[in-house]
């Protein structure tokens, strides 16, 4: 952890989170991985009781009024427990809460945000559908207005926390004939008549998070449960990409850290050819690469968090968040693989937790936006940004800095 990036208040909060993490029993970690515990209710309830969730939100609604830098620190430290703990922690306290705090009415904040942050209610975000994940605007879930309410029908899948959620943040088509960006509405949907959830996925990793398929059968949703504007789901969706992806990056660092800790301790103690295997370059260089990647990941996360806190240009923030999510998730997967590799065969067994960490982190570059979608966003935003910088004269033109820069006959573009 980069202590110099945290305020005294942030350092004190980190001590609180670390103490909380130490209290979580290994039996819960193991039972969740075995799918014997489908959702960590007690873990979230205790985090809420200790006021550790949603620390950047206003105190008025149960937060601590802190920053994105502090939030990333908390997410990293929670991730040390296991990736799924951070996933369930973040879905309610970061993703759903963020949307309501930014776009909700005071009544909605009182009804949903306060109990969420207190650990007394659980929420899930319903975005992915059987026919599409990245293709957000192609949603088939529909909501039809009938007087003072909407009737919601459709299905969502891969919904973390869906099996236990008390309410759902749901995106649905409300004007199928409109332009896709103006055709959807975001709703707060309470669990009740017509809402059906199945805990059914045999996941490779990240088990125990209540990942479910959620079906809505003509669910009556009051108009006052519209989040933001009718047909204005994009207002909610795009800002949510910050907590979805920056939060994911921060917690991925935390989830990868224990793999390197275990591998470092093991390679100090394991001996071969008369000396500790850490003394062999084939081992120590892989550990060094893993450590360098973790520090680079942390640097990206905190630089991006500072940009968000500073209210930097939204397009640049969108690019930075996407770069951070892609680089961090892929790099932390490499950290876990390096850790397993230097331990040899024992790292591939459940004698050590590294094999579980490798399985869990396979999700990191898929959920909340695949690496490929991140690359698409990065490229799109960079080309726009670069063209604008050129047009404004903000950057020095390096093209003339070549011996034959004036040879126009060689500069052929068509």
N, C-alpha and C positions, 0 to 999 in steps of 0.2 A: 504494500500500500504506500502511496506517496503522501506521507504525513504533511509535507509542506503545502499541499494543495487544500488542506482542511483547516477550517477555523477552530479555535478552542471549543466552540459549541459542537462542531462537527466531530472533533476527536472524542468528546465526551459521549456523543451519540454512538460513535463506533464502539466504544467500550460497552455501552448498554447492549448493542446488537450482538457483540461477541459473547457476552455473558449469557444472553438468551439462547444463542445457538448451542452453547455448551450444555444447556439443560435438556436438549431434545434427546430422548433415549435412542440408542442404536436399534432397539427392538422395533421402533416405529419406522426407521429407515429400511430395515430388512423386510418388515411386514408389507410395506408399500411396494417394494420391488417384487415381492412374491404375489402381489395383487390380493393380499389378505385384508389390507386396509384400502378402501376405494377412494377415500378423501381425507386429508389431514385436518379435520375440524378443530381438534383441540389445539393444534399448532397455530392455526390462524386466530382462534379465539384468544389465545395467550398473547400473541403478537399484538392484537388489538388492545387487549387489556393494558399492555405496557406502552401503548401509544407509539408503536414502531412503524405502523403502516401509513403511507401517504404523507410523509413528513414535510413535503413541500407545499401542501395545501394550507389554506388559512386556518388559523386556530378556531375561528368561528364554527367550522364544520368538522373539527376533530383532528386537524393536522398540527404541524408545529411551525408553519410559516418559514420553512427553510428553503434550500435551493436545489437545483438539479444536481449540482456537485454532491450535495449531501445524499440525495436520492440514489445516485449511482453508487456511492459508498455503501449504503444500506443494502442495495440489491446485490452487490458483490459479496458482502458478508453473509447474507442469507443463502446465496448460491453455494457457499462452502458446505452446507448441509447436504446438498444434492440438487440437481437441476430442477427436479419436479417441485421441490419445496419453493424455490424462487418463482417457478411458473405459476403456481397457485397463489402465492403471495402477491405477485405482480398483476395477475389478471383482474382481481377485484380492486386492490388498493392503488393500482397505477392506471390501468387501461380504462376500466369502467368509471372509476372515480374521476379520472381526468376529463372524460367526455362530459360528465354531469357538472363538474365544477366550472368548466369553460362555457357550456351551452345550456345548462339547466336553470330552471326557476329556483327561487329560494325554497319553495315548497318541495320541489324534487330533491334538492340538496338535503333538506331536513329529513325527508322520508327515506332517502337511499344512501347518501354519502355518510352521514353521521353514524348509522349502525354498521355500515361496511367498515369504516375505519376503526370502529370500536370492536370489531370481530364478532358482532352479534348477527350479522347477515352475510351471506355469500352471494357472489354474482359471477356471471359468465358473459363473455362477448360472443355473439352469434353472427359470424361473418361468412365462413366457408360453407359451401353447399356441395351436394353430391356432384353437380355438373360443373362446378367451378370454384377455384380458390383465388388465384391471382386475378382472374377475370371478374373483378368485383362488380362491375356494372351490369354483368349478365345474370344477375340474381333472378331466381324464379319464385322466391317467396313473395307473396302478394298480400297487400292490406287494402281493403276496400272500405271507404268511408260510408257510414250509415248514421246520419244524424250526429249525435254527440260521441260517437265511438267509431273505431275501425274494427273490421273483422280480418284477422290475420290467419293465413294458411301457408304452409310450406315446410321445408326441412333444412336443417343445418347439420353439419357433421364435424368431427375432430374438435369438439368444443371442450376445452380444458375447464374443468370445474362444473361442467354441465350436469353431471349426475347429482350434485349437491346444491346447486344454485337456488337461492330464494327468488331471484329475479334475473332477467336476461336483457342485455343490450342487443337489440335485433334490428338489422337492416332489411327493409322490404320495399318492393316496387309499389308505388302508389299512383304513378302515372305512366303506364307502359308505353304510351304513344309519344311521350316527350323525349327530348334529347337525353341520352343515358345519364349525363351528369345532373340532370334536373328531374329525374324520374323516381328517385328513392327517398324514403323517409326513415329516420332512426327512432325507435320506440324503446321505452322501458316496459318490459312485459313481466308481470308477476307470475310466479308459478301458481297454477290454478287449473280450472276446467279447460280441457283442450290442449294442455301442455303435457307432452309425453317425452320422457328421457330414457335412453337405454345405455347402460354401461357395458359396452360390448367389444371394445377394441383389444386385441391381443398385441399390445405394443412391444416393440423391440426393447425400449427403455422408457424412462420417465413414466413409470407405472404409479398408480395410486393417486393420480390427480383428478380422478372423476371424469376423464375424457369420454365424451358421450356423443351420441346422435340425439338431436333435439327435434321433435316434430310439433308443429302447431296446427291444430285441427279447429278451424273457425273460432279462434280465440278472440274474445271481446276485449279490446284495448281502449280505454277512455282517451278522448282527445287530449286531456291534460297530461297524458303519458308520452306524448310526442316530445322528443328531445330536439330542441332547436326549432327549425321551420319545417312545415310540411313540404315535401319534395326538396328539402335542403340537406339531405344526408351527407353530401360532400363537405359541408361546413364542419361536420363532426368527424368524418372519416379522415380527411387529410391531416389535421392537427394530431389525431390519435396515432399517426405513424411515428411521431416522436417518442411517446412513452412505449409503444410497441417495440420499436427497433433499438432505441438507445437503452431502454431498460433491459431488453434481451441481451445486448452486448455486455452490459455491466455484470449481469448475473452469470453470464457464460464464463467470465474471468474467474469468478468465485468458484464455479463448479469445476473448473480445470485445475485450480490451485492445489486441491488435495492430491491429485494424481502426481504432480511434481513433488509435493512434500513426501509422499510415500516412496517414490522412486529415489529421491535424494537420500532418504534415510536408509533404504535398502542397499543402495550402491556404496554407501559408506561402510556398511557392515558385511556385505557379501564379499567373500574372498575367492580369488582364482589365481593360479600360478604364483602363489605365495604373497599376494598383496590385495588390498581392497580394489574392487573392480572400478571404483571411481578414478583410480590412477591410470586407467587405460583411456587413451584419447577417443577410442570408438565409443566409450560410454560417456565420458565427461563432456565431449563436444555436443552430444545429443541433449544432455542436461542443460548445457550452456545455451543451445539454440532455444530450448523450451523456455528458459528463464527470460531470454531476450524477447521472445515473442510475447510473453505475458506482460513484460514492462512496456513494450510497444503498444499492445492492446490497451493497457491502462492509460497510456498517454493519449491515445486517440479518444477514448471514452471521456476523459476529463476535459480535453480541449473542446470537444463537441458540447459537453455539458455547459461549459463556460459560454459558448456561443449561444446556446439556448437561453441561458440566464440573462445574457446581455441583450436579447431581442435582436440578434443579427438578422440580416436579410433572409426572409423565409426560404427563398430558392437555394441560397447557399447552405442554410441549415438542413434543408432537405437532402442536399448532396452530401454534406458531412455526416449526417445520420446514416445514410445509405452506405457510405464508405466504411463507417465505423462498424455497422452491423455485419457487413460482408467480411471485412478484414478480421475482426475479432472472432467471429464464430468459426471461420475456417482456420485461423491460427490456433485457437484453443483446441480444436479437434487435433491439430498436429501436436500440440503440447501433450495431450492425453496419449496419442500414439507413440510419441517418443518415450513417454514414461513407461508404457507397457513394453516397448522394445528393449530398453536397457535392463529390465527385470527378467527378460527371457520367458521361459515357459510358465513360471510361477505367476507372472503378471497376467496370464491368460486364464487363470483360475479364479474362483471366488474365495481363495485364501486371502486375497487383497482386494480392495474396492476398485482398483483401476479398471478392471473389465466392465464393471457397472458404469463407471464414469465414461468410458469409451462408448458404451451403448447409449447412455443418456445424451451425450453431446452430439450424437448423430442427428438429433432433432434440430440443433441450433441453427444450421444453415438452411433449414427448410421452413420452419414456422415463422410467423409474422413477416413473411416476405422472403422468398428464396434468394440465394446468392445471384441467380440469373436476373431476377427482377431488380435487385440492388444495382447490378451492373448497368441495366437499362436506364435506371434513374440517374445514376452517376454520369453516364455518357451524355444523356439528354441535357441535364443541368449544366454540365461543364461546357458543352458547346455553346449554349446560350450565354453563359457567364463570360466565356472567353471572347465571344463576338462583341458583347457589350463593353468589355474592357478595352478592346481594340478601338471601337467606335468612339469611346470617350477619351482616348489618348492616355489611359491610366497606366498602360504598360509600354516599356521600351520595345521597339520592334527589333528582334534579334536577327531577322533574315538577312540584312545587309552584311552581317559579320562573317562573311565568307569571301575567300579570295576572288572567286568568279561570280559573285552575287549579281553582277550586272548583266550576265549572259542570258538575255531574255529568250534566246532560241532554245535553251535547255529547259526552260520552265513551261512545260506543256501540261495543261490540266484537262484537256478534252481530246 
